[in-house]
Amino acid sequence: MKPSTDWKEDIQADEEERFQKYAKQFGLLQKLKSRQFGPGRALHRKQILGLEASLEIFGDIPDYARHGLFALPGSHDVWIRLSNGSLNIQPDSTGDVRGFAIKVRGLDGPGALTETTDCQDFLLINLPAFSSPKSDQFVQMVQAAAQGNAPLFRYMIGAYGFIGGILRMKKMASSISRRFTGFATEKFYTAAPIACGPYAARVRLLPDSSRKRGNATPSDLGEEMKQQLSGGPLNMDLQLQFFTDEKHTPIEDASVDWKEKHAPYVTVGRLTIPTPANLDALQETIEKAIFDPWQALKEHRPLGDVMRARKHVYFASQKGRGAR
């Protein structure tokens, strides 16, 4: 199927009010966890590793991909923040969503939120779709999970019925507890779409298939990544997956994985992480930095309910930890 520009967002009249409420709710959770663990983000609190890299944009890509960051071939400096997704600081061996945040630097163009921007952020996770279709379900699920397994179970049953709740709990548990071999050997996805000029697309990072995969989740993911890099630079393909139709590639339902048979991936660039000489000085810089899907070029503005809610929630999280 061919990429289509016939997509649209379904923006509700009460969104701004609801999203502000979600931001306050996450702010309260952030304060609670910061008293326990020290200042930090609302989600993806534990930084595994901060890295510098480069992103090469290829010249031989389809015309429909040539927008924004991908309009011209070239190389860009990149910051990377690898993280665990939890509200808590917990062992790396504990099942969790893993985050691979990218900040492409040194740009100059119209911004998604501001008149101009000098960066383009991509926030990726190791799952191809979110656990909830919309932001309201996600916020309620996170609030319940923060209180423990029993409140989470009660919420899922109340929201989706007994059978539906059980099935969703099993799916979520399976996704989080599955083996994670490391940041060098897993696929990462934005899971929700962004604009690509007049088109809409999701972003994926594809690892180098020649890299050795472990048999279990490493107990120290940062050290595992350093070991991978000690063997030489790490290359990962940056790919775009384009909207084709609302049935197979919905904009507003973030829980739907866009299947490749309906929307194939197109490789548009390559992320290269060199063997680092000294990472210590970089860690605080990356931890203090802002990684936000709305720190973006206008031609790559985030799309869909979950992304629109993140605009408010991420800003509140940044204020909550004094980030600039």
Backbone bond lengths (Angstrom), bond angles and torsions (degrees), N, CA, C in turn:
res aa  C-N    CA-C-N  psi(-1)  N-CA   C-N-CA  omega(-1)  CA-C   N-CA-C  phi
1 M - - - 1.465 - - 1.524 110.04 -
2 K 1.326 116.49 144.52 1.453 121.16 -177.05 1.528 111.22 -88.08
3 P 1.351 116.84 148.55 1.463 119.58 173.89 1.523 110.70 -57.82
4 S 1.310 115.83 143.52 1.462 121.75 -177.38 1.524 110.09 -125.82
5 T 1.315 115.66 146.96 1.467 120.97 173.33 1.524 111.05 -95.98
6 D 1.317 116.87 7.53 1.466 121.63 -175.90 1.534 111.17 -88.69
7 W 1.304 116.48 48.29 1.463 121.80 176.76 1.527 108.98 -107.54
8 K 1.307 116.06 160.63 1.462 119.82 176.60 1.520 109.60 -154.96
9 E 1.313 115.00 153.35 1.457 121.25 174.46 1.527 109.37 -93.95
10 D 1.320 115.68 149.36 1.459 122.15 177.61 1.527 107.78 -110.15
11 I 1.313 116.16 86.59 1.468 122.22 -174.48 1.525 109.27 -90.25
12 Q 1.330 116.11 120.48 1.456 121.94 -177.43 1.530 111.22 -85.29
13 A 1.326 116.00 151.99 1.465 121.17 -175.72 1.523 112.67 -64.57
14 D 1.336 117.45 -28.97 1.470 120.32 -175.21 1.529 113.04 -97.83
15 E 1.321 117.04 11.23 1.463 119.51 -173.83 1.524 113.67 -60.05
16 E 1.312 117.41 -47.89 1.462 119.67 -175.90 1.522 110.56 -57.27
17 E 1.322 116.84 -43.68 1.465 120.99 179.61 1.526 110.94 -64.69
18 R 1.329 116.85 -45.35 1.460 120.71 179.96 1.522 111.67 -64.60
19 F 1.311 116.34 -43.33 1.459 119.58 -177.32 1.527 111.47 -67.16
20 Q 1.317 117.08 -35.27 1.461 119.93 175.10 1.526 110.18 -63.59
21 K 1.324 116.53 -37.84 1.466 120.60 177.68 1.529 110.42 -65.19
22 Y 1.328 116.73 -42.14 1.463 119.84 177.81 1.531 110.61 -61.27
23 A 1.324 116.25 -40.97 1.461 120.56 179.81 1.527 110.85 -60.80
24 K 1.326 116.81 -41.05 1.468 120.54 178.26 1.524 110.85 -65.88
25 Q 1.330 116.63 -39.76 1.462 120.45 179.45 1.528 111.23 -64.30
26 F 1.327 116.60 -43.04 1.462 119.63 176.55 1.525 110.84 -67.54
27 G 1.330 116.55 -33.99 1.456 120.29 177.19 1.517 112.16 -61.12
28 L 1.326 117.06 -39.47 1.467 121.05 177.83 1.528 110.80 -66.68
29 L 1.329 116.66 -41.88 1.461 120.20 176.17 1.527 110.93 -62.75
30 Q 1.317 116.11 -40.73 1.463 120.85 179.93 1.526 110.78 -62.06
31 K 1.328 117.66 -44.38 1.465 121.26 178.66 1.523 111.05 -62.08
32 L 1.330 115.64 -42.30 1.461 120.47 179.19 1.522 111.07 -60.89
33 K 1.321 116.95 -46.71 1.457 120.83 -178.37 1.528 111.67 -72.58
34 S 1.323 117.72 -30.36 1.465 120.37 178.29 1.524 111.03 -69.20
35 R 1.326 117.36 -30.96 1.464 119.72 174.35 1.525 110.42 -67.31
36 Q 1.313 116.22 -29.74 1.463 120.92 -178.94 1.525 112.70 -84.65
37 F 1.332 116.79 -40.59 1.462 120.61 -171.84 1.528 114.51 -115.39
38 G 1.325 118.15 -6.82 1.452 121.12 -172.04 1.516 110.32 97.27
39 P 1.340 117.84 167.11 1.467 121.27 -176.45 1.528 111.81 -55.90
40 G 1.325 114.96 141.03 1.455 118.61 179.46 1.508 112.12 -178.49
41 R 1.312 115.19 -178.56 1.457 122.01 -179.45 1.528 111.19 -71.30
42 A 1.351 115.01 159.74 1.462 119.67 176.05 1.526 110.13 -67.19
43 L 1.318 117.03 -49.54 1.461 122.95 175.46 1.529 108.85 -120.25
44 H 1.309 115.95 162.37 1.471 121.55 -176.81 1.527 109.82 54.72
45 R 1.331 114.50 46.95 1.466 120.96 -174.47 1.531 112.11 -67.34
46 K 1.324 117.11 -41.50 1.464 119.29 -174.88 1.524 111.43 -85.87
47 Q 1.317 115.67 114.10 1.466 120.33 174.10 1.520 108.69 -80.20
48 I 1.309 115.59 125.63 1.458 121.05 177.19 1.522 110.45 -83.35
49 L 1.338 115.61 -45.68 1.460 120.02 -176.91 1.521 109.48 -166.73
50 G 1.323 115.60 139.71 1.455 121.65 171.32 1.519 109.17 -105.75
51 L 1.330 116.92 138.20 1.456 121.18 -174.41 1.521 111.46 -139.18
52 E 1.321 115.35 156.88 1.463 122.02 168.87 1.525 108.23 -106.02
53 A 1.325 115.42 147.78 1.461 120.13 -177.73 1.520 109.27 -154.66
54 S 1.313 115.61 -178.32 1.465 121.11 173.55 1.522 108.50 -132.67
55 L 1.320 115.13 148.51 1.465 121.02 177.86 1.515 108.80 -121.10
56 E 1.317 116.00 118.22 1.465 121.63 175.92 1.522 108.96 -95.73
57 I 1.327 116.45 124.64 1.461 121.74 174.61 1.522 107.89 -94.15
58 F 1.302 116.31 126.16 1.455 120.98 -176.37 1.531 111.29 -77.51
59 G 1.332 115.41 152.97 1.458 120.44 177.17 1.516 113.02 -88.52
60 D 1.329 116.15 -28.07 1.467 121.01 -175.94 1.530 110.10 -93.05
61 I 1.331 115.65 72.09 1.463 121.07 178.69 1.531 108.62 -128.44
62 P 1.324 118.56 159.64 1.470 120.62 -178.37 1.528 112.33 -61.04
63 D 1.310 116.05 151.50 1.465 121.06 -179.67 1.525 111.95 -58.42
64 Y 1.348 117.35 -35.78 1.464 119.08 -177.24 1.532 112.52 -69.61
65 A 1.337 117.58 -13.62 1.465 121.11 177.49 1.525 112.44 -92.81
66 R 1.326 117.91 -10.15 1.465 121.95 -172.54 1.532 111.89 -83.56
67 H 1.315 115.18 72.28 1.462 120.99 178.81 1.520 109.05 -140.56
68 G 1.332 115.44 149.03 1.453 119.87 175.75 1.510 112.59 58.87
69 L 1.314 116.26 -125.90 1.457 122.28 -179.55 1.522 112.29 -58.62
70 F 1.326 116.63 -28.12 1.465 121.57 -173.34 1.532 113.22 -98.03
71 A 1.326 116.63 9.01 1.465 120.47 -176.98 1.522 112.03 -67.12
72 L 1.328 116.67 -35.94 1.457 121.29 -176.24 1.520 110.35 -131.59
73 P 1.329 117.87 145.60 1.463 119.72 175.39 1.522 110.27 -69.31
74 G 1.323 115.94 153.03 1.457 120.06 179.40 1.512 111.18 161.01
75 S 1.339 115.05 177.12 1.457 121.44 -178.80 1.525 110.00 -118.75
76 H 1.332 116.47 140.47 1.462 122.11 -177.02 1.525 110.26 -132.12
77 D 1.340 115.56 144.55 1.458 120.85 174.42 1.526 109.69 -74.42
78 V 1.328 115.51 146.59 1.462 121.00 -174.20 1.528 110.29 -137.86
79 W 1.325 115.63 141.46 1.464 122.39 164.84 1.520 108.08 -105.01
80 I 1.325 116.07 145.30 1.464 122.04 179.09 1.524 109.47 -128.55
81 R 1.316 115.88 136.11 1.471 120.95 171.79 1.523 108.25 -122.25
82 L 1.329 115.89 117.36 1.457 122.26 175.41 1.521 108.35 -97.03
83 S 1.331 116.88 137.76 1.465 118.62 -171.36 1.521 111.96 -151.76
84 N 1.339 114.33 163.22 1.456 122.20 164.48 1.521 108.05 -95.33
85 G 1.323 117.33 144.17 1.459 120.85 -170.48 1.510 116.15 -79.87
86 S 1.306 118.18 -12.78 1.458 121.92 -170.34 1.528 113.64 -66.65
87 L 1.336 114.86 158.19 1.463 122.48 168.58 1.522 110.87 -67.17
88 N 1.331 116.04 -22.89 1.463 122.29 -173.15 1.523 111.99 -102.25
89 I 1.331 114.90 160.65 1.460 121.48 166.97 1.521 106.17 -91.37
90 Q 1.314 117.31 114.88 1.455 120.76 -175.49 1.525 109.95 -142.41
91 P 1.340 117.44 163.69 1.469 120.10 -178.47 1.529 111.73 -57.32
92 D 1.319 115.74 146.10 1.466 120.53 -179.54 1.525 112.00 -63.38
93 S 1.322 116.85 -25.82 1.461 120.32 -179.39 1.524 112.59 -73.13
94 T 1.337 117.51 -13.67 1.459 121.41 177.02 1.523 109.52 -71.98
95 G 1.319 116.97 136.76 1.457 120.46 179.03 1.516 111.78 -57.93
96 D 1.317 116.93 136.47 1.464 120.99 -175.86 1.525 109.26 -165.36
97 V 1.326 115.10 165.36 1.459 121.33 166.87 1.523 107.13 -79.91
98 R 1.307 117.99 138.73 1.475 121.98 -179.43 1.524 109.32 -109.49
99 G 1.321 115.73 137.83 1.451 120.99 -176.74 1.520 113.10 -110.33
100 F 1.317 116.04 139.57 1.469 123.51 177.73 1.527 105.49 -129.96
101 A 1.337 116.10 93.25 1.466 121.58 -176.35 1.521 109.96 -97.93
102 I 1.324 115.95 134.47 1.461 123.19 -176.86 1.523 109.58 -121.66
103 K 1.316 115.84 132.21 1.466 120.85 172.63 1.525 108.14 -119.53
104 V 1.323 116.75 109.59 1.464 122.17 176.40 1.523 107.06 -84.31
105 R 1.323 117.28 123.39 1.463 122.36 -169.21 1.530 112.04 -110.36
106 G 1.340 113.66 166.69 1.458 119.83 174.57 1.506 114.88 76.38
107 L 1.324 117.48 23.80 1.461 121.22 179.31 1.522 110.55 -91.79
108 D 1.296 116.56 172.24 1.466 121.92 176.72 1.523 107.85 -156.60
109 G 1.331 115.17 101.81 1.456 119.06 -178.58 1.510 111.36 -167.30
110 P 1.328 117.64 170.71 1.468 121.44 177.42 1.530 110.64 -57.09
111 G 1.345 115.69 136.43 1.449 120.27 -176.27 1.517 113.68 -97.55
112 A 1.322 115.92 160.18 1.463 121.58 177.19 1.522 111.40 -69.12
113 L 1.335 116.84 -32.63 1.464 121.80 -179.20 1.517 113.20 -113.67
114 T 1.313 116.15 -30.79 1.457 121.94 -175.92 1.527 110.39 -117.48
115 E 1.324 115.52 168.19 1.464 119.62 -177.76 1.521 111.22 -58.85
116 T 1.343 115.75 -42.30 1.464 120.53 176.71 1.524 109.16 -136.36
117 T 1.319 115.35 161.20 1.465 120.65 175.38 1.518 109.35 -142.69
118 D 1.334 115.54 152.68 1.463 120.18 177.81 1.526 111.60 -111.11
119 C 1.339 116.69 11.91 1.463 118.63 -178.29 1.526 111.22 -149.37
120 Q 1.311 114.69 163.79 1.461 123.17 174.78 1.522 107.55 -136.65
121 D 1.336 116.15 115.55 1.458 120.66 -179.18 1.528 110.64 -99.36
122 F 1.331 115.30 139.20 1.462 122.48 170.40 1.525 106.91 -123.60
123 L 1.326 117.16 122.19 1.458 121.49 178.99 1.522 108.56 -108.05
124 L 1.323 115.46 111.11 1.456 121.31 -174.69 1.524 110.93 -114.57
125 I 1.327 115.79 153.00 1.455 122.67 175.22 1.524 108.81 -129.02
126 N 1.329 116.23 169.32 1.469 119.66 -176.82 1.525 112.57 -87.52
127 L 1.327 117.19 20.63 1.458 122.57 176.19 1.529 108.94 -125.09
128 P 1.334 118.50 141.34 1.464 120.66 -176.42 1.517 114.43 -79.23
129 A 1.332 118.00 -6.60 1.463 121.17 179.33 1.519 109.07 -153.73
130 F 1.326 116.30 159.14 1.457 121.21 177.15 1.530 109.93 -79.14
131 S 1.325 115.59 161.45 1.464 120.32 179.76 1.520 112.33 -74.61
132 S 1.336 117.52 -20.90 1.464 122.06 -177.01 1.523 109.85 -124.30
133 P 1.330 117.48 145.41 1.469 119.82 -179.26 1.521 113.60 -71.39
134 K 1.321 116.92 -34.11 1.464 121.82 -175.88 1.524 110.13 -131.04
135 S 1.325 115.58 166.73 1.457 120.88 -175.70 1.516 113.17 -67.70
136 D 1.341 118.33 -32.86 1.461 118.83 -177.06 1.527 111.07 -64.48
137 Q 1.341 117.31 -43.02 1.464 119.83 177.00 1.525 111.44 -64.84
138 F 1.331 116.52 -38.44 1.463 119.85 -179.17 1.523 111.03 -64.64
139 V 1.332 117.16 -45.16 1.465 120.98 -179.32 1.523 110.50 -61.80
140 Q 1.319 116.98 -46.12 1.464 120.24 179.80 1.524 111.36 -63.94
141 M 1.322 116.58 -37.30 1.458 120.43 179.16 1.526 110.89 -65.90
142 V 1.334 117.48 -43.78 1.464 121.23 179.63 1.523 110.59 -64.24
143 Q 1.327 117.12 -42.64 1.459 120.32 178.75 1.523 111.20 -61.21
144 A 1.317 116.53 -41.99 1.462 120.15 178.58 1.527 110.96 -66.70
145 A 1.341 116.68 -43.78 1.462 121.00 -178.87 1.520 111.60 -63.24
146 A 1.338 117.09 -32.61 1.463 121.02 179.73 1.521 112.08 -64.20
147 Q 1.335 116.28 -21.95 1.464 120.95 -179.42 1.524 112.77 -92.20
148 G 1.332 117.10 -10.60 1.457 120.07 178.67 1.517 112.76 125.85
149 N 1.327 115.42 175.06 1.464 120.71 -176.00 1.524 113.23 -67.35
150 A 1.336 116.76 -37.68 1.469 119.53 -178.26 1.529 111.82 -64.67
151 P 1.348 119.26 -48.38 1.468 119.20 175.89 1.529 112.61 -61.40
152 L 1.336 116.87 -36.21 1.462 119.90 177.92 1.528 110.17 -64.33
153 F 1.321 116.97 -43.05 1.464 120.81 178.88 1.527 110.53 -61.33
154 R 1.338 117.01 -44.64 1.463 120.47 179.97 1.523 110.98 -62.76
155 Y 1.336 116.17 -40.41 1.473 118.99 178.81 1.530 110.75 -63.18
156 M 1.312 117.91 -46.70 1.465 121.11 -176.74 1.528 111.25 -62.92
157 I 1.328 117.05 -39.69 1.464 120.49 178.35 1.523 110.03 -66.88
158 G 1.335 116.38 -43.20 1.459 120.16 -179.85 1.513 112.80 -66.33
159 A 1.330 116.90 -35.37 1.464 120.81 -176.05 1.526 112.55 -81.96
160 Y 1.330 117.53 -35.59 1.464 120.11 -170.70 1.529 113.61 -122.52
161 G 1.350 118.07 4.85 1.452 120.24 -176.88 1.519 111.01 83.43
162 F 1.325 116.45 168.07 1.467 119.34 -174.19 1.531 111.65 -62.91
163 I 1.323 116.82 -54.45 1.467 119.71 -178.28 1.525 110.73 -66.22
164 G 1.342 116.28 -47.27 1.461 119.98 -179.73 1.514 112.11 -60.87
165 G 1.335 116.63 -40.54 1.461 120.78 179.46 1.515 112.19 -65.15
166 I 1.343 116.02 -42.49 1.466 120.41 178.41 1.524 110.69 -62.27
167 L 1.325 116.13 -44.83 1.465 120.05 -179.01 1.522 111.52 -63.61
168 R 1.330 116.81 -41.38 1.465 119.95 179.37 1.528 111.21 -68.12
169 M 1.323 117.11 -37.96 1.465 120.50 177.15 1.530 110.31 -62.49
170 K 1.333 116.51 -42.96 1.463 120.52 179.87 1.525 111.17 -64.55
171 K 1.332 115.69 -42.21 1.462 119.61 179.54 1.522 110.77 -64.61
172 M 1.343 116.84 -43.80 1.456 120.82 -179.12 1.527 110.83 -65.53
173 A 1.339 116.58 -43.52 1.459 120.61 179.45 1.524 111.11 -63.06
174 S 1.328 116.24 -39.77 1.462 120.53 179.55 1.524 111.29 -64.96
175 S 1.327 116.48 -40.32 1.468 120.80 -179.15 1.520 111.34 -65.71
176 I 1.331 115.98 -42.67 1.460 120.40 -174.80 1.526 111.95 -77.75
177 S 1.330 116.60 -35.78 1.468 119.90 -173.60 1.525 113.51 -88.97
178 R 1.316 117.54 -5.77 1.469 118.82 -177.73 1.525 110.60 -66.00
179 R 1.295 115.62 157.14 1.465 121.34 -179.17 1.525 110.73 -58.17
180 F 1.322 115.62 132.19 1.465 121.85 174.06 1.518 106.65 -118.37
181 T 1.323 117.32 111.98 1.461 120.87 -170.64 1.521 113.93 -81.51
182 G 1.319 117.81 -13.46 1.457 120.95 179.97 1.518 111.59 134.73
183 F 1.321 116.04 161.81 1.462 121.08 -175.05 1.527 113.04 -70.58
184 A 1.324 117.58 -18.56 1.469 120.28 -179.24 1.518 112.69 -85.24
185 T 1.334 117.32 -13.27 1.462 119.84 -170.23 1.527 114.04 -126.03
186 E 1.322 117.70 7.70 1.460 121.54 -179.21 1.534 110.84 -112.61
187 K 1.323 115.66 158.14 1.460 121.60 172.59 1.528 109.23 -86.16
188 F 1.334 115.47 148.03 1.465 121.04 178.26 1.527 109.48 -132.39
189 Y 1.332 114.99 145.26 1.464 121.77 -171.95 1.531 110.88 -135.02
190 T 1.330 116.21 146.70 1.465 118.10 169.16 1.524 110.28 -71.51
191 A 1.314 117.92 -22.95 1.475 124.89 176.18 1.526 113.41 67.06
192 A 1.298 118.18 -24.77 1.466 123.24 175.09 1.530 107.80 -126.17
193 P 1.326 117.82 155.20 1.469 120.08 -171.01 1.523 114.85 -84.73
194 I 1.311 113.76 160.93 1.461 123.46 170.25 1.526 107.34 -129.59
195 A 1.311 115.74 164.86 1.461 119.48 173.97 1.527 109.56 -76.02
196 C 1.301 114.95 150.57 1.465 121.74 169.49 1.516 105.67 -134.75
197 G 1.344 114.98 81.97 1.452 119.72 -169.80 1.520 109.17 63.47
198 P 1.334 118.88 -128.69 1.466 120.97 179.00 1.530 113.15 -80.39
199 Y 1.318 117.27 -4.85 1.463 122.00 -179.89 1.532 110.06 -97.84
200 A 1.317 116.50 172.60 1.460 123.41 173.46 1.520 107.86 -125.32
201 A 1.328 116.77 142.75 1.460 119.77 -175.11 1.521 110.97 -152.39
202 R 1.310 114.49 156.88 1.458 121.65 168.37 1.532 107.75 -107.64
203 V 1.336 116.20 159.07 1.461 121.92 -176.25 1.527 109.18 -115.48
204 R 1.327 115.47 141.17 1.463 120.71 176.20 1.517 110.17 -134.96
205 L 1.337 116.05 144.37 1.454 123.09 169.48 1.518 107.99 -105.72
206 L 1.321 115.90 127.17 1.457 121.66 -178.09 1.526 108.68 -111.45
207 P 1.342 118.19 122.91 1.466 120.04 -175.64 1.523 112.51 -75.07
208 D 1.312 114.73 163.39 1.461 122.16 174.60 1.529 108.12 -69.25
209 S 1.308 117.02 118.32 1.469 121.14 -174.98 1.527 113.02 -66.84
210 S 1.341 117.17 -15.96 1.462 119.63 -179.26 1.525 112.65 -80.58
211 R 1.326 116.97 -11.25 1.462 120.45 179.89 1.527 110.55 -69.99
212 K 1.322 116.11 139.00 1.461 121.47 -178.51 1.523 110.20 -74.22
213 R 1.334 115.73 128.10 1.460 122.18 178.31 1.525 109.80 -96.63
214 G 1.335 115.53 138.19 1.455 120.09 176.95 1.518 111.68 -79.22
215 N 1.329 115.51 171.43 1.464 121.24 -179.38 1.522 113.04 -96.08
216 A 1.327 117.01 -7.04 1.460 120.84 -178.71 1.519 109.33 -149.34
217 T 1.324 116.30 164.23 1.460 120.61 176.70 1.522 108.84 -67.51
218 P 1.338 119.17 123.89 1.466 120.84 -179.88 1.526 111.46 -61.34
219 S 1.331 116.24 147.96 1.462 120.44 178.26 1.520 111.66 -75.87
220 D 1.331 117.29 -21.15 1.466 122.36 177.11 1.533 107.58 -134.95
221 L 1.321 115.85 96.92 1.464 120.34 -175.02 1.522 112.31 -67.83
222 G 1.331 117.15 -30.90 1.456 120.09 177.85 1.516 111.69 -65.54
223 E 1.327 116.64 -45.48 1.459 120.68 178.86 1.522 110.98 -65.84
224 E 1.324 116.40 -37.13 1.465 119.40 178.29 1.524 110.64 -62.40
225 M 1.331 116.66 -40.29 1.461 120.27 178.85 1.528 110.59 -67.52
226 K 1.309 117.34 -40.27 1.465 120.42 177.56 1.525 110.67 -61.51
227 Q 1.320 116.87 -40.26 1.462 120.41 177.97 1.524 111.12 -64.07
228 Q 1.320 116.42 -40.34 1.467 119.99 176.42 1.528 110.41 -60.16
229 L 1.323 116.66 -43.48 1.463 120.77 -177.46 1.524 112.29 -73.40
230 S 1.318 117.18 -24.52 1.468 119.45 178.80 1.524 111.47 -66.27
231 G 1.324 115.81 -20.39 1.462 119.89 178.13 1.516 113.85 -86.17
232 G 1.329 117.07 0.78 1.457 121.24 -179.97 1.510 111.52 130.69
233 P 1.328 117.37 166.46 1.471 120.98 -178.91 1.523 112.03 -56.07
234 L 1.321 114.92 147.74 1.462 121.81 178.73 1.518 109.35 -103.34
235 N 1.320 116.78 127.85 1.463 122.35 177.32 1.523 110.17 -110.78
236 M 1.327 115.84 136.20 1.458 121.78 176.15 1.523 108.26 -136.09
237 D 1.315 116.57 135.96 1.466 120.85 178.93 1.522 110.29 -79.40
238 L 1.331 116.13 134.33 1.460 121.86 173.30 1.522 107.69 -96.66
239 Q 1.320 116.17 124.51 1.462 121.01 -173.71 1.526 111.39 -126.55
240 L 1.321 115.50 152.59 1.456 123.00 174.36 1.525 109.25 -116.47
241 Q 1.320 115.38 142.56 1.464 122.76 177.02 1.528 107.32 -125.32
242 F 1.317 117.60 117.84 1.461 121.65 -166.88 1.531 113.43 -96.78
243 F 1.328 114.21 145.30 1.462 122.14 172.37 1.529 109.66 -57.56
244 T 1.350 114.71 135.09 1.466 119.71 176.21 1.525 111.80 -118.74
245 D 1.332 116.88 -42.89 1.467 121.22 175.89 1.528 108.53 -161.94
246 E 1.325 115.63 161.30 1.461 120.51 -173.40 1.526 112.56 -66.51
247 K 1.321 117.50 -29.88 1.460 120.59 -178.70 1.524 111.90 -66.42
248 H 1.313 117.16 -45.99 1.457 120.94 -173.35 1.525 113.50 -96.65
249 T 1.321 117.61 -24.66 1.467 121.45 -176.82 1.531 109.60 -133.86
250 P 1.339 117.55 65.79 1.468 120.52 -175.21 1.526 112.70 -66.40
251 I 1.305 115.62 144.50 1.458 122.04 178.84 1.527 111.15 -83.23
252 E 1.329 117.48 -39.60 1.461 121.24 -170.68 1.531 114.48 -91.47
253 D 1.314 119.03 -16.68 1.467 121.58 -178.64 1.523 109.64 -102.96
254 A 1.325 116.18 100.51 1.467 120.94 -175.15 1.522 113.11 -77.66
255 S 1.329 117.87 -5.96 1.466 120.56 -179.87 1.525 112.80 -87.63
256 V 1.325 117.13 -5.48 1.467 121.36 -179.29 1.526 110.11 -93.31
257 D 1.321 115.52 122.96 1.461 120.01 174.17 1.523 108.94 -81.16
258 W 1.320 116.90 128.84 1.456 120.67 177.70 1.534 107.90 -77.12
259 K 1.295 117.37 114.68 1.456 121.38 -176.30 1.531 110.98 -75.90
260 E 1.323 114.96 142.05 1.463 120.38 -176.55 1.524 112.93 -63.60
261 K 1.331 117.75 -28.65 1.467 118.97 -179.58 1.526 111.52 -67.87
262 H 1.323 117.18 -22.73 1.459 121.35 176.51 1.528 112.00 -98.33
263 A 1.331 116.71 -27.86 1.465 121.24 -176.55 1.527 108.63 -144.60
264 P 1.324 118.01 86.38 1.467 120.84 -178.15 1.524 112.09 -67.24
265 Y 1.318 115.50 152.22 1.462 121.27 177.53 1.527 110.36 -81.03
266 V 1.328 114.78 146.79 1.460 122.38 176.83 1.526 107.69 -121.62
267 T 1.316 117.57 123.62 1.463 121.09 178.95 1.526 109.33 -78.74
268 V 1.331 115.90 122.60 1.468 120.86 -176.08 1.525 112.84 -117.31
269 G 1.329 117.69 -8.77 1.452 119.24 -178.72 1.512 111.70 -171.11
270 R 1.333 114.70 179.18 1.467 120.21 179.47 1.524 109.77 -137.71
271 L 1.325 114.67 126.95 1.461 122.18 175.12 1.520 108.23 -91.13
272 T 1.328 116.79 127.24 1.462 121.64 179.45 1.519 109.27 -120.98
273 I 1.328 115.57 120.75 1.463 121.66 176.67 1.520 107.32 -105.94
274 P 1.334 118.25 113.23 1.460 120.22 -177.08 1.530 111.73 -76.44
275 T 1.316 115.52 165.69 1.461 120.10 172.21 1.522 108.28 -67.16
276 P 1.331 118.69 117.10 1.469 120.17 -173.53 1.520 112.00 -77.64
277 A 1.337 115.53 143.68 1.464 120.75 176.75 1.522 110.61 -81.65
278 N 1.325 116.61 -46.39 1.464 121.72 -178.82 1.522 108.66 -150.44
279 L 1.310 116.35 116.40 1.461 120.71 -176.28 1.523 113.63 -96.66
280 D 1.324 117.70 -15.02 1.465 120.39 -171.04 1.520 112.51 -57.89
281 A 1.329 117.38 -47.72 1.465 120.71 -175.69 1.520 112.19 -66.43
282 L 1.324 117.04 -25.06 1.462 120.85 -175.78 1.528 112.67 -79.69
283 Q 1.329 117.11 -24.07 1.466 119.77 -170.57 1.525 112.99 -61.71
284 E 1.310 117.76 -45.34 1.467 120.61 -179.77 1.522 110.87 -66.64
285 T 1.328 116.78 -38.07 1.466 120.58 178.69 1.526 110.90 -60.35
286 I 1.316 116.22 -45.78 1.465 120.61 -179.93 1.523 110.63 -67.75
287 E 1.326 117.12 -41.28 1.464 120.49 -178.86 1.530 111.28 -62.71
288 K 1.312 117.61 -36.16 1.463 121.52 -180.00 1.528 112.51 -80.17
289 A 1.313 116.94 -18.47 1.468 120.67 -175.43 1.527 111.21 -70.75
290 I 1.318 115.10 158.26 1.462 122.26 176.09 1.523 109.13 -95.35
291 F 1.323 115.71 127.60 1.464 122.08 170.60 1.520 106.16 -120.52
292 D 1.307 116.74 115.02 1.463 121.79 -168.49 1.528 107.95 -148.80
293 P 1.328 119.16 127.17 1.471 119.46 -179.33 1.521 113.58 -60.41
294 W 1.354 116.52 -19.45 1.460 119.89 178.43 1.528 112.64 -88.78
295 Q 1.332 117.81 -4.00 1.461 119.92 166.88 1.523 105.26 -82.49
296 A 1.320 114.37 84.49 1.462 119.91 -167.03 1.518 110.80 -150.27
297 L 1.307 114.51 158.20 1.454 120.46 169.86 1.528 109.57 -67.07
298 K 1.310 116.13 150.53 1.463 120.59 -179.77 1.525 110.96 -58.40
299 E 1.315 116.61 -35.30 1.469 119.98 -178.98 1.530 112.74 -73.67
300 H 1.340 115.79 -5.47 1.465 120.03 176.41 1.530 111.11 -124.91
301 R 1.319 117.28 34.00 1.469 118.59 -178.47 1.530 109.96 -63.17
302 P 1.323 117.80 142.53 1.466 121.10 179.05 1.529 111.87 -64.64
303 L 1.330 115.93 149.01 1.465 122.13 -175.09 1.531 111.14 -127.10
304 G 1.321 115.66 148.69 1.454 121.55 174.46 1.514 113.41 96.52
305 D 1.326 115.31 162.90 1.462 122.62 -175.20 1.525 112.60 -56.26
306 V 1.320 117.71 -49.14 1.460 120.63 -177.91 1.522 110.78 -61.46
307 M 1.318 116.98 -42.92 1.462 120.21 179.42 1.529 111.58 -66.78
308 R 1.312 117.81 -38.64 1.465 119.87 179.40 1.527 110.50 -66.66
309 A 1.322 117.04 -36.28 1.464 120.45 176.81 1.527 110.94 -67.48
310 R 1.315 117.01 -36.22 1.469 120.81 -179.07 1.522 111.75 -62.36
311 K 1.311 117.22 -28.35 1.469 120.29 177.79 1.523 110.35 -55.52
312 H 1.317 117.17 -43.41 1.460 122.00 -178.17 1.529 111.51 -79.64
313 V 1.318 116.41 -43.46 1.459 120.66 -175.92 1.522 111.43 -67.35
314 Y 1.326 117.80 -42.44 1.460 120.51 179.67 1.524 111.23 -66.23
315 F 1.324 116.63 -39.13 1.464 119.12 179.37 1.522 110.09 -63.75
316 A 1.332 117.09 -41.62 1.462 120.67 178.13 1.528 110.95 -63.78
317 S 1.331 117.01 -39.88 1.461 121.16 178.35 1.526 111.09 -63.84
318 Q 1.327 116.16 -39.19 1.466 119.95 178.67 1.522 111.11 -64.31
319 K 1.328 116.69 -42.82 1.465 120.35 177.34 1.522 110.59 -65.01
320 G 1.332 116.30 -36.61 1.453 120.84 -177.63 1.511 114.05 -65.92
321 R 1.333 117.56 -21.83 1.465 120.25 177.85 1.527 112.10 -114.21
322 G 1.331 116.14 9.55 1.457 120.66 176.23 1.507 114.64 70.90
323 A 1.341 117.51 26.21 1.470 121.12 -179.63 1.516 110.56 -78.91
324 R 1.341 115.92 151.95 1.463 121.85 178.38 1.519 109.93 -126.76
